[in-house]
């Protein structure tokens, strides 16, 4: 075998080795990027979950929710439709809606011009319905969010 033939074989093997190494590095970058995207998605989902827990805890503790807290909840959970399935987006919307009804009924009950009687009883029943439903949601949250937040391959660090 001549030196030119040997050199041609060596160059071919070297090019093949470079191609394999480049492909391996591209694959590793793809895996890292995919893992990072999953981790970021889990962080965003966990923030929404924690915001729901916070709102329900305040309601359970105080029996009411302020307008500012409701607005903060709305702004912090508005991405739920993009980050979760339709089921969770509708669930978050229902929590917001019922919290708003609770706030409204509490405001009516605190007014001085709502006399004792049938109308006040209706408002009290509505208030109780919303309070009971919202209080029952804390234990249900884990079941609702479990399939979205359980990921054995990704580790989510608190911020």
N, C-alpha and C positions, 0 to 999 in steps of 0.2 A: 504494500500500500504506500502510495506516495504521500509526501508531506502535505500536498494540497488536498488530497482526499481526506486525510486525517483532520486537517484544519476545517474542511467543510462539515464533516461529521461533528466535530467539536462545537462549531458555531450553531449547528442545528440543535444539538443537545442543550446548549446554553440558551438559545431562544426558547426552547420548550420549557426549560427550568424557569426562566423569567416569566413565561406565560402562566405556568402553574402557580408560582409565588404571587403574581398579580391577582389571579383569580381567587386565591385563598385570602388575600388581604381584602379584596372587594367583598367576599362573603362575610368575613369577620366584621367589616364596617356595616354591612346590611344587618347583621344580627344585633350589633350594638345599637344601631339606630332604631330598630324595631323594639328592642327592649326599653330604650329610653322613651319612646312614644307610649308604650304600654304603662310605664311608670308615671309619666305625666298625666295620662288619662286617669289612672287610679288616684293620683293626688287630687285632681279636680273633682272626681266623684266623691272622694272622702270629705272634701270641704263642704260639699252640698249636704252630705249625710250629717256631718257635725252641725251644720246650721239648722237642720231640721230638729235634731236632738236638742239644740239650744233653745229654739222657739218653743218646742213642746215642754221642755223643762220649766221655762219661765211661766208658761200658761198653767202648768200643774202647780207651781209654787204660789203664783199670785192670783190665779183665777181670772186673769185679764191680760191684755197685751196692749202696749201703747201703739199709737199710730207710727211713730218713728221706728219702733221695732218691726212692725209689719212691713214698712217700706224697705228697711234694711234686709229683711228676709226675702222680699221680692227681688231686690237687686242682686242678692248673693245666690239665689237659686234659679235665676232666669235662664241659665244655660242647661238646665236639666233635660230639656227636650233634645238637645244635641248629644249629651253625654250618656243618657240612659235610653231605655226603650220607652215606648208610648205608655206602658203601664206606670212607670215611675213618674213620668212627666205629668200624667193625669192625677196621680196620687199627690204630688207636690202641689198641684193646682187646687186639689180638694182641701188640703191642709190650709192653704192660704185662704181659700173661700170660707171655710168654717171658722178660721181665726178671725176673719173680718166680721162674720156674723156674731161671734162671741163678743167682739169689741163693741159692735153696734148695740147689741142687747144689753150689755153692761152700761153703756152710755144712757140708754133709755131708762134703765132701772135707777140710775143715779139722779135722773131729772126729778125736780120737785113737782112738776105739773102732771105726772103720771099717777093718778089716784089709785088707791087700792080698789081692786075690782077685776072684772073679766079681762080687760085689756092688759092690765099688769100681770095677771096670771098667764096669759098667752106669751108675753115677753119672758116671763120667768121660766116657763116650760121650754121655750126656744133656747134660752140661755143654758139651761140644764142639759138639753140634748147636745148642744155644741161642746160644752165642757166635758161631758162624759165621753163623747166620741174622740175628742182630742186627747184626753187622758189615756184612753185605751190604745193610742197609737204608739207610744214609746215601746211597749213590748213587741209590737208588730213590725217595727222598723227593721230589725235584724233579718227577719224572714223576707221582707220586701226587697232589701238591698243586698242580700247575701250573694246572689248569683252575679251581681255586678262588682262586688268588692272582694270576693274570694278569688285570689290569684296566688297559687302556691309557688309560681316561678318568679314573681316580682316582689321586691321588698320596697315598701313605701315608707319613707322617712317623714316624720313630722317636720313642719316648717317652724 
